[in-house]
């Protein structure tokens, strides 16, 4: 055990944030601290590193263990270049290297005992230098910088000229380079693109120390952590496993807790009724029995009523169904001056698809959405919408909100046909109650503005949602609600997102904006990772080797299995046309399966109606009607047998997709 928190309590004024927090971290363990926004996660990290004092409780760190901390806000100021700032972390190693070099020069002119003493010192210093990975520390600096998304041409940039996000990446790099025994990271994936996040996952998995991380990136948590510490209603509960295991175990525990609470409440109510009856009898014996049961009831350890977190409760449903062809993009191109974002990109979106657009920062994903929605003009290309398509747009910058309006006015002005009660009910569904509805938009947090935008989106009745980073500013619970909403939505969705867990849960197709082109993947994020090298090699002509794989965040050991040993591209590579054909085949299987299920449901419902009719006297006493229903029932059962066989075949095909 390298770190232990015991009975940590913290309040700010009269507001209690943390109460009796207890957990421990073992050597090399990778743990996550999760909870809703405002639960106290960052506060707990600051208490562990000593930036804040706990009101009660202790933090115990193993003797001689070092601790490193990355906060969300970095105030990094320096006249150093990026490379020199990173290199400075290895200052002691640099001094050791200089001593060794000086000793080598001195030994050239020494002899006898003096030389022997120098040789002993030289042996000791070189051994220490080797243990500290001295022969590779320069390449380690370069490797971490490149892993965090800096190119070699960036290395000479001054720290003071960098953006806030770049400074945070440098702070993270310095921390990783210092290799503390316990690493505390508060939202380390902020300001990283997908390739850098993938690199960081691999780095932390192989990190020799313990790691405690606060992050909203659930895919990252799934990859890295083996323990989850949830802060919920001021207290901490520990779950072994990654994030998905935590979600599964918490649901089971919550269900069992609710059952235990309800069962105990029923038993308490039953005992109270018995006590009341005994007292009503009025005899001495019955009163003694009542008193005995009252004492027994007092000794019961009461189960606290399970607390639930307030969640966004909303649904999206189109007012009308669009045609099968929702969007067609042909030959689209866009540049800003000499910066070309993309050229000659074409794709189609069909009704019911959930399409995610991904890509590195600066590739033009948001610009592409703005071109589709008409707020930015393309340099070339055509955009066509299908029949009866109505668009609902969620802008990550939320520029469609008027900062000077109240929440109430923002909704009522957009939808004047809604009465006051309806507007209040809608806002309440998004956790805005009482006087909250009269707050100005400008005074809201990013997460609150996001909820207002979704409230407006819900009212559009659109059948084609275009969403730009919809999970930004949402806590984990709200992201899960949004995933359920997107998956149950019967319209079409096109969105940009960096949230790999969200993409994995919701996308039926991925468009990767890479090399100024769109690469098509018919599946979720896991499928994209599996086929990434294959498709890039076919469409972009990227070399298939260890360096190219790792530069794109893919371990070569697993990626190279996609190729023949002689380096030839395998026959599994799909051309764009073949991918479209495969997409159509998959869509047909899904549509056929749904139609079959709907017909089965309708026939089973009619079968039950016939069974009910056959029990009615006016039916079973009427031979003609009886024969008619029996014939219909026979036809239904024959058709059901055919449909069930077809359903079994289609379900097997869908499972194999």
VOGU-3710 file (C-alpha; in Angstrom, 3 decimals, decimal comma):
1> xxxxxxxxxx> 0,000/0,000/0,000  1,465/3,376/-1,033  -1,416/5,710/-0,131  -4,309/5,611/2,305  -7,147/8,050/2,980  -8,939/7,627/6,306  -12,060/9,494/7,443  -11,453/12,500/5,160  -14,055/15,230/5,743  -14,214/18,651/4,091
11> xxxxxxxxxx> -16,691/21,523/4,139  -16,698/24,970/2,576  -18,627/27,200/4,935  -21,873/25,392/5,767  -21,664/23,178/2,648  -20,315/19,712/3,377  -18,416/18,309/0,372  -16,694/15,143/1,624  -17,677/12,950/4,561  -15,724/10,005/5,996
21> xxxxxxxxxx> -13,860/9,239/2,742  -11,887/5,988/3,041  -9,831/4,097/0,432  -6,292/2,911/-0,253  -4,017/2,560/-3,279  -1,465/-0,211/-3,770  1,857/-0,173/-5,624  1,459/0,100/-9,436  -2,329/0,278/-9,032  -4,279/2,405/-11,505
31> xxxxxxxxxx> -7,418/3,913/-9,939  -10,102/6,395/-10,995  -12,082/8,826/-8,869  -15,519/9,426/-10,413  -18,662/11,319/-9,479  -21,030/14,003/-10,749  -19,778/17,553/-11,330  -19,306/19,213/-7,950  -19,000/15,918/-6,048  -15,563/16,905/-4,686
41> xxxxxxxxxx> -13,188/14,912/-6,903  -10,688/17,726/-7,497  -11,015/18,792/-3,853  -9,999/15,284/-2,754  -6,914/15,336/-5,012  -5,873/18,710/-3,544  -6,246/17,301/-0,027  -4,064/14,295/-0,929  -1,225/16,510/-2,249  -1,581/19,003/0,614
51> xxxxxxxxxx> -2,909/21,996/-1,322  -6,029/21,907/0,858  -6,339/20,846/4,479  -8,969/18,299/5,467  -11,317/19,272/8,291  -10,947/15,748/9,663  -9,086/12,577/8,743  -5,611/11,714/7,529  -3,767/11,018/4,284  -0,946/8,510/4,727
61> xxxxxxxxxx> 1,758/8,133/2,079  4,318/5,325/2,146  7,738/6,311/3,460  10,109/7,791/0,848  7,348/7,730/-1,823  7,206/10,747/-4,148  3,952/12,222/-5,406  3,198/14,223/-8,575  0,030/16,194/-9,334  -1,493/17,568/-12,552
71> xxxxxxxxxx> -4,289/20,063/-11,866  -6,875/21,177/-14,423  -5,584/24,745/-14,424  -1,895/25,319/-15,215  -0,085/28,591/-14,589  3,107/27,642/-16,422  5,291/30,680/-17,205  8,803/30,376/-18,589  11,114/31,919/-21,157  12,435/28,428/-21,931
81> xxxxxxxxxx> 11,714/26,611/-25,153  9,465/23,552/-24,994  12,466/21,231/-25,284  14,546/23,057/-22,638  11,580/23,147/-20,238  11,197/19,366/-20,524  14,956/18,806/-20,473  15,141/20,723/-17,179  13,255/17,913/-15,430  16,340/15,749/-16,000
91> xxxxxxxxxx> 18,696/18,416/-14,610  20,186/16,105/-11,979  20,774/13,451/-14,619  22,413/16,053/-16,868  24,768/17,047/-14,031  25,593/13,388/-13,438  26,339/12,984/-17,150  28,673/16,015/-17,017  30,502/14,594/-13,970  31,057/11,301/-15,806
101> xxxxxxxxxx> 32,390/13,123/-18,883  34,719/15,250/-16,695  35,946/12,157/-14,878  36,752/10,481/-18,196  38,996/13,435/-19,131  40,687/13,474/-15,725  41,457/9,733/-15,845  43,523/10,238/-18,987  46,186/12,030/-16,907  45,908/10,000/-13,669
111> xxxxxxxxxx> 47,822/6,951/-12,463  48,315/4,706/-9,459  46,010/5,058/-6,453  44,500/8,250/-7,838  43,419/6,393/-10,975  42,056/3,498/-8,910  39,949/5,916/-6,855  38,708/7,600/-10,021  37,829/4,235/-11,568  35,805/3,271/-8,472
121> xxxxxxxxxx> 33,963/6,594/-8,601  33,458/6,229/-12,353  32,003/2,730/-11,912  29,621/3,957/-9,211  28,456/6,994/-11,214  27,955/5,106/-14,488  25,989/2,426/-12,629  23,757/5,120/-11,104  23,440/6,793/-14,532  22,381/3,482/-16,099
131> xxxxxxxxxx> 19,817/2,748/-13,352  18,211/6,156/-13,995  17,956/5,358/-17,723  20,602/8,002/-18,436  21,578/6,625/-21,820  18,035/7,118/-23,124  16,788/10,253/-21,324  17,165/12,511/-24,374  15,105/10,184/-26,539  12,641/9,860/-23,645
141> xxxxxxxxxx> 12,084/13,646/-23,688  11,462/13,571/-27,444  9,192/10,492/-27,154  6,950/12,088/-24,525  6,694/15,373/-26,449  5,722/13,567/-29,653  3,322/11,320/-27,740  1,565/14,417/-26,400  1,112/15,815/-29,897  4,120/18,129/-30,357
151> xxxxxxxxxx> 6,064/17,978/-33,633  9,827/18,524/-33,734  9,305/21,960/-35,317  7,411/22,921/-32,114  10,344/22,123/-29,799  11,922/25,605/-30,135  8,719/27,500/-29,317  8,814/29,531/-26,095  6,564/28,383/-23,251  5,125/31,883/-22,812
161> xxxxxxxxxx> 3,842/31,877/-26,410  1,792/28,685/-25,957  -1,977/28,365/-25,495  -3,469/27,205/-22,203  -4,061/23,719/-23,619  -0,460/23,439/-24,863  0,861/24,522/-21,457  -1,245/21,820/-19,808  0,297/19,239/-22,143  3,804/20,454/-21,241
171> xxxxxxxxxx> 2,934/20,237/-17,520  1,717/16,664/-18,060  4,885/15,819/-20,000  7,142/17,175/-17,229  5,207/15,175/-14,674  5,512/11,933/-16,661  9,215/12,583/-17,178  9,786/13,036/-13,416  8,249/9,592/-12,722  6,869/10,047/-9,185
181> xxxxxxxxxx> 5,845/6,932/-7,221  2,246/8,211/-7,074  0,797/10,100/-10,028  -2,356/12,205/-9,506  -3,979/13,394/-12,750  -7,006/15,710/-12,887  -8,610/15,445/-16,359  -5,350/14,546/-18,175  -7,127/13,887/-21,512  -8,306/17,498/-21,819
191> xxxxxxxxxx> -6,521/19,200/-24,740  -5,314/15,858/-26,177  -6,415/14,476/-29,539  -7,352/10,806/-29,983  -3,842/9,705/-30,972  -2,284/11,412/-27,935  -4,919/9,934/-25,618  -4,181/6,469/-27,012  -0,454/7,061/-26,424  -1,149/8,194/-22,836
201> xxxxxxxxxx> -3,225/5,058/-22,184  -0,313/2,836/-23,205  2,154/4,943/-21,178  0,079/4,751/-17,981  -0,597/1,021/-18,378  3,171/0,450/-18,379  3,904/3,063/-15,690  5,893/1,606/-12,809  4,178/3,715/-10,133  0,622/4,094/-8,855
211> xxxxxxxxxx> -1,845/6,330/-10,723  -4,985/8,093/-9,478  -6,945/9,798/-12,230  -10,037/11,988/-12,417  -11,463/11,888/-15,945  -14,747/12,093/-17,853  -13,278/9,988/-20,696  -14,914/6,627/-19,991  -13,105/4,809/-22,814  -9,804/6,008/-21,292
221> xxxxxxxxxx> -10,898/4,762/-17,855  -11,891/1,398/-19,317  -8,421/1,007/-20,818  -6,339/2,214/-17,858  -7,887/1,650/-14,434  -8,497/-1,474/-12,357  -10,239/0,264/-9,452  -12,961/2,929/-9,356  -13,619/5,108/-6,303  -17,005/6,790/-6,631
231> xxxxxxxxxx> -17,854/9,895/-4,608  -21,610/9,925/-4,259  -23,540/12,113/-1,816  -20,291/13,062/0,008  -19,205/9,458/0,647  -16,861/7,099/-1,210  -17,516/3,563/-2,457  -14,785/1,431/-4,036  -15,393/-0,935/-6,968  -12,769/-3,298/-8,385
241> xxxxxxxxxx> -12,517/-3,370/-12,175  -12,569/-0,788/-14,968  -15,294/1,779/-15,648  -17,694/-0,638/-17,375  -17,360/-3,075/-14,470  -18,050/-0,234/-12,057  -21,260/0,681/-13,931  -22,412/-2,958/-13,910  -21,575/-3,562/-10,244  -23,091/-0,272/-9,111
251> xxxxxxxxxx> -26,380/-1,065/-10,884  -26,535/-4,471/-9,168  -25,654/-2,988/-5,785  -28,211/-0,186/-6,173  -30,909/-2,666/-7,172  -30,135/-4,889/-4,175  -30,046/-1,885/-1,838  -33,451/-0,678/-3,045  -34,886/-4,193/-2,596  -33,415/-4,480/0,921
261> xxxxxxxxxx> -34,747/-1,030/1,854  -38,249/-1,783/0,526  -38,334/-5,184/2,235  -37,280/-3,644/5,537  -39,872/-0,872/5,206  -42,582/-3,495/4,574  -41,455/-5,458/7,638  -41,403/-2,301/9,800  -44,903/-1,418/8,608  -46,114/-4,975/9,356
271> xxxxxxxxxx> -44,664/-4,876/12,874  -46,189/-1,448/13,529  -49,618/-2,767/12,468  -49,237/-5,758/14,800  -48,206/-3,431/17,658  -51,247/-1,226/16,993  -53,562/-4,265/17,078  -52,066/-5,525/20,360  -52,500/-2,092/21,934  -56,072/-1,927/20,626
281> xxxxxxxxxx> -56,929/-5,155/22,506  -56,136/-3,313/25,741  -55,368/-6,396/27,859  -52,247/-6,487/30,007  -50,877/-9,455/28,069  -51,391/-7,804/24,659  -49,789/-4,550/25,853  -46,713/-6,504/27,059  -46,505/-8,105/23,620  -46,776/-4,681/21,997
291> xxxxxxxxxx> -43,974/-3,329/24,208  -41,784/-6,350/23,417  -42,216/-5,812/19,676  -41,537/-2,084/20,045  -38,183/-2,833/21,727  -37,358/-5,288/18,966  -38,259/-2,668/16,357  -36,017/-0,091/18,030  -33,026/-2,443/17,803  -33,370/-2,917/14,040
301> xxxxxxxxxx> -30,492/-1,272/12,183  -32,385/0,899/9,733  -31,277/0,834/6,098  -30,846/4,377/4,856  -33,090/5,188/1,910  -30,981/4,846/-1,253  -30,262/8,274/-2,665  -30,604/8,889/-6,366  -28,801/11,526/-8,398  -30,884/13,998/-10,373
311> xxxxxxxxxx> -30,527/13,176/-14,059  -31,554/14,778/-17,289  -34,838/13,189/-18,301  -35,686/13,916/-21,907  -36,613/12,249/-25,150  -36,224/13,138/-28,801  -38,707/12,015/-31,410  -39,268/13,266/-34,977  -42,586/14,876/-35,825  -42,478/13,283/-39,293
321> xxxxxxxxxx> -40,372/10,570/-40,927  -37,860/11,634/-43,571  -37,185/9,830/-46,847  -34,611/7,047/-46,935  -31,958/9,372/-48,433  -31,244/11,993/-45,770  -28,001/13,690/-46,869  -25,778/13,584/-49,942  -22,397/15,373/-50,003  -20,403/15,523/-53,263
331> xxxxxxxxxx> -16,919/16,918/-53,920  -16,798/19,157/-50,842  -13,679/21,319/-50,353  -12,726/24,030/-47,863  -9,591/26,093/-47,236  -8,745/29,130/-45,123  -6,016/30,978/-46,993  -3,132/28,564/-47,552  -4,564/26,082/-45,016  -6,509/23,377/-46,842
341> xxxxxxxxxx> -8,816/21,493/-44,479  -10,251/18,969/-46,934  -10,916/18,490/-50,628  -13,186/16,419/-52,843  -14,944/14,588/-49,998  -18,193/12,760/-50,701  -20,515/10,697/-48,533  -24,172/9,841/-47,982  -26,290/9,440/-44,856  -29,369/7,196/-44,822
351> xxxxxxxxxx> -32,422/7,342/-42,565  -31,836/5,790/-39,136  -28,030/5,947/-39,278  -25,987/7,264/-36,343  -22,827/8,605/-38,023  -19,831/9,896/-36,033  -17,220/12,181/-37,612  -13,831/11,868/-35,917  -10,316/13,158/-36,583  -7,420/15,057/-35,073
361> xxxxxxxxxx> -7,792/18,624/-33,825  -7,769/21,164/-36,660  -8,794/18,798/-39,453  -12,069/20,644/-40,071  -14,747/18,485/-38,410  -16,766/21,384/-36,980  -16,307/23,326/-40,227  -17,815/20,374/-42,102  -20,905/20,447/-39,854  -21,216/24,207/-40,312
371> xxxxxxxxxx> -21,081/23,800/-44,092  -23,833/21,166/-43,917  -26,016/23,404/-41,719  -25,396/26,396/-44,008  -23,506/28,712/-41,649  -20,230/28,364/-43,627  -19,864/28,389/-47,424  -17,780/25,620/-49,061  -15,128/26,418/-51,684  -16,503/23,633/-53,888
381> xxxxxxxxxx> -18,998/20,809/-53,780  -22,710/20,174/-53,402  -24,948/19,319/-50,447  -28,422/17,855/-50,958  -31,006/16,944/-48,345  -33,588/14,233/-48,935  -37,361/14,388/-48,833  -39,032/15,754/-45,670  -35,700/16,248/-43,854  -35,879/18,682/-40,928
391> xxxxxxxxxx> -32,656/19,560/-39,076  -31,987/20,051/-35,387  -28,509/21,499/-34,728  -26,529/21,407/-31,469  -23,607/23,850/-31,556  -20,747/23,135/-29,096  -20,136/26,900/-28,806  -23,877/27,349/-28,189  -23,964/30,546/-30,223  -27,662/29,937/-30,880
401> xxxxxxxxxx> -28,372/30,971/-27,280  -28,899/34,657/-26,511  -26,685/35,473/-23,489  -28,924/38,375/-22,461  -32,105/36,301/-22,213  -33,338/34,290/-19,243  -33,762/30,520/-19,624  -37,538/31,000/-19,592  -37,479/33,661/-22,319  -35,019/31,673/-24,448
411> xxxxxxxxxx> -37,527/28,820/-24,751  -40,724/30,854/-24,872  -39,419/33,264/-27,538  -38,303/30,312/-29,697  -41,658/28,521/-29,227  -44,298/31,209/-28,489  -47,157/28,681/-28,730  -46,026/27,078/-25,431  -47,772/28,286/-22,272  -45,890/29,197/-19,076
421> xxxxxxxxxx> -46,560/25,859/-17,370  -45,262/23,849/-20,324  -42,052/25,931/-20,521  -41,454/25,458/-16,782  -42,096/21,693/-17,022  -39,606/21,338/-19,884  -36,944/23,296/-17,983  -37,648/21,224/-14,866  -36,985/18,062/-16,913  -33,524/19,520/-17,517
431> xxxxxxxxxx> -33,032/20,223/-13,790  -33,912/23,941/-13,893  -36,511/24,602/-11,201  -37,948/27,510/-9,190  -35,973/30,746/-9,702  -33,353/28,963/-11,855  -35,587/29,608/-14,879  -34,987/33,368/-14,524  -31,174/33,134/-14,650  -29,514/34,883/-17,583
441> xxxxxxxxxx> -27,860/32,582/-20,159  -24,584/34,482/-19,683  -24,497/33,462/-15,992  -24,751/29,712/-16,671  -21,903/27,210/-16,606  -20,929/25,301/-19,751  -22,864/22,247/-18,612  -25,974/24,305/-17,834  -25,861/25,965/-21,263  -25,597/22,527/-22,820
451> xxxxxxxxxx> -28,770/21,447/-21,006  -30,641/24,545/-22,259  -29,507/23,761/-25,826  -30,789/20,203/-25,519  -34,103/21,508/-24,136  -34,512/23,628/-27,287  -33,427/20,714/-29,471  -36,085/18,477/-27,916  -38,806/20,891/-29,017  -37,773/21,044/-32,689
461> xxxxxxxxxx> -39,300/17,666/-33,613  -36,417/17,316/-36,104  -35,763/14,025/-37,873  -32,067/14,770/-38,611  -29,906/15,776/-35,633  -26,522/17,381/-36,288  -24,526/17,549/-33,066  -21,144/19,195/-32,457  -19,387/17,669/-29,425  -22,671/16,902/-27,602
471> xxxxxxxxxx> -21,013/15,362/-24,523  -18,788/18,369/-23,741  -19,560/19,804/-20,281  -21,813/16,837/-19,367  -21,024/14,714/-16,315  -20,875/10,916/-16,584  -24,498/10,342/-15,556  -25,788/12,866/-18,103  -23,660/11,299/-20,864  -25,275/7,922/-20,155
481> xxxxxxxxxx> -28,734/9,488/-20,415  -27,775/11,102/-23,741  -26,536/7,730/-25,061  -29,907/6,164/-24,272  -31,678/9,066/-25,994  -29,567/8,793/-29,175  -29,943/4,999/-29,332  -33,735/5,153/-28,964  -34,136/8,085/-31,399  -35,856/6,864/-34,584
491> xxxxxxxxxx> -34,485/9,673/-36,748  -30,983/10,159/-38,163  -27,925/11,522/-36,337  -24,664/13,012/-37,640  -22,253/14,178/-34,972  -18,675/15,206/-34,198  -17,212/13,864/-30,970  -13,926/13,093/-29,216  -15,750/10,923/-26,657  -14,733/7,407/-27,720
501> xxxxxxxxxx> -17,030/5,680/-25,201  -20,002/7,714/-26,492  -19,023/6,899/-30,103  -18,670/3,214/-29,254  -22,134/3,155/-27,670  -24,028/5,125/-30,308  -22,330/5,093/-33,738  -23,407/2,713/-36,492  -20,812/4,235/-38,837  -17,643/6,331/-38,460
511> xxxxxxxxxx> -16,208/8,888/-40,881  -12,553/9,628/-40,060  -11,341/12,993/-41,409  -7,689/12,148/-42,114  -5,285/13,322/-44,799  -7,910/15,857/-46,008  -10,179/12,909/-46,916  -13,061/11,101/-45,220  -12,411/7,406/-44,515  -15,503/5,239/-44,017
521> xxxxxxxxxx> -15,855/2,574/-41,291  -19,101/0,618/-41,005  -19,232/0,036/-37,271  -18,526/1,567/-33,862  -15,227/2,796/-32,393  -13,901/-0,679/-31,581  -14,470/-1,670/-35,215  -12,686/1,514/-36,352  -9,606/0,622/-34,283  -9,607/-2,889/-35,705
531> xxxxxxxxxx> -9,729/-1,692/-39,344  -7,868/1,648/-39,094  -4,508/0,573/-40,539  -6,184/-1,476/-43,248  -8,381/1,360/-44,540  -5,666/4,037/-44,258  -3,255/1,893/-46,253  -5,865/1,343/-48,967  -7,135/4,926/-49,181  -4,146/7,073/-48,165
541> xxxxxxxxxx> -1,260/4,802/-49,133  0,304/5,009/-45,664  3,160/2,506/-45,103  2,385/-0,526/-42,989  5,147/-0,740/-40,394  5,759/-0,431/-36,670  6,529/3,304/-36,806  3,409/4,198/-38,800  1,212/2,084/-36,530  2,484/3,617/-33,286
551> xxxxxxxxxx> 2,326/7,145/-34,723  -1,424/6,601/-35,061  -1,857/5,249/-31,544  -2,003/1,555/-32,542  0,231/-1,115/-30,944  2,036/-2,773/-33,832  1,965/-6,180/-32,126  -1,815/-6,321/-32,496  -2,040/-4,300/-35,717  0,388/-6,373/-37,775
561> xxxxxxxxxx> -1,885/-9,420/-37,513  -4,097/-7,682/-40,113  -1,458/-8,170/-42,799  0,285/-11,081/-44,497  3,847/-11,801/-43,360  5,349/-10,571/-46,672  3,874/-7,124/-46,064  1,298/-7,377/-48,853  -2,089/-5,826/-48,151  -4,646/-8,454/-47,260
571> xxxxxxxxxx> -7,730/-9,115/-49,344  -9,961/-7,787/-46,543  -9,280/-4,214/-47,644  -12,486/-2,609/-48,840  -12,779/0,000/-51,548  -15,186/2,877/-51,025  -17,721/1,295/-53,383  -17,503/-2,043/-51,614  -17,964/-0,327/-48,265  -21,132/1,319/-49,566
581> xxxxxxxxxx> -22,380/-2,055/-50,785  -21,549/-3,628/-47,427  -23,338/-0,793/-45,658  -26,447/-1,376/-47,786  -26,321/-5,101/-47,017  -26,120/-4,446/-43,276  -28,954/-1,914/-43,446  -31,137/-4,429/-45,336  -30,509/-7,124/-42,708  -31,458/-4,727/-39,896
591> xxxxxxxxxx> -34,572/-3,489/-41,736  -35,690/-7,049/-42,562  -35,153/-8,078/-38,954  -37,248/-5,167/-37,647  -40,066/-5,867/-40,146  -40,059/-9,542/-39,163  -40,184/-8,706/-35,460  -43,033/-6,226/-36,035  -45,049/-8,828/-37,990  -44,416/-11,486/-35,320
601> xxxxxxxxxx> -45,585/-9,074/-32,624  -48,745/-8,181/-34,594  -49,621/-11,847/-35,234  -48,976/-12,859/-31,614  -51,216/-10,001/-30,458  -53,998/-11,144/-32,831  -53,542/-14,753/-31,658  -54,112/-13,664/-28,064  -57,222/-11,722/-29,143  -58,619/-14,855/-30,834
611> xxxxxxxxxx> -57,948/-16,942/-27,710  -59,878/-14,377/-25,692  -62,758/-14,352/-28,207  -63,029/-18,156/-28,147  -63,885/-18,024/-24,429  -66,913/-15,772/-25,038  -70,329/-17,463/-25,118  -71,585/-15,557/-28,171  -68,583/-16,937/-30,088  -68,343/-20,585/-28,974
621> xxxxxxxxxx> -72,143/-20,962/-29,440  -71,889/-19,640/-33,027  -70,515/-22,454/-35,304  -69,822/-20,174/-38,282  -67,904/-17,605/-36,238  -66,101/-20,367/-34,356  -64,937/-21,999/-37,612  -63,819/-18,634/-39,018  -61,671/-17,882/-35,958  -60,190/-21,402/-35,897
631> xxxxxxxxxx> -59,173/-21,042/-39,549  -57,630/-17,648/-38,900  -55,745/-19,029/-35,884  -54,353/-21,918/-37,974  -53,116/-19,494/-40,646  -51,519/-17,280/-37,984  -49,682/-20,201/-36,373  -48,439/-21,410/-39,767  -47,182/-17,907/-40,629  -45,603/-17,517/-37,174
641> xxxxxxxxxx> -43,657/-20,717/-37,712  -42,269/-19,330/-41,012  -41,477/-15,951/-39,464  -39,704/-17,410/-36,424  -37,471/-19,452/-38,723  -36,728/-16,303/-40,761  -36,125/-14,277/-37,583  -33,638/-16,867/-36,302  -31,685/-16,663/-39,581  -31,678/-12,830/-39,655
651> xxxxxxx> -30,715/-12,591/-35,971  -27,743/-14,887/-36,614  -26,696/-12,725/-39,586  -26,974/-9,542/-37,506  -24,911/-11,084/-34,701  -22,196/-11,907/-37,212  -21,913/-8,319/-38,503
//
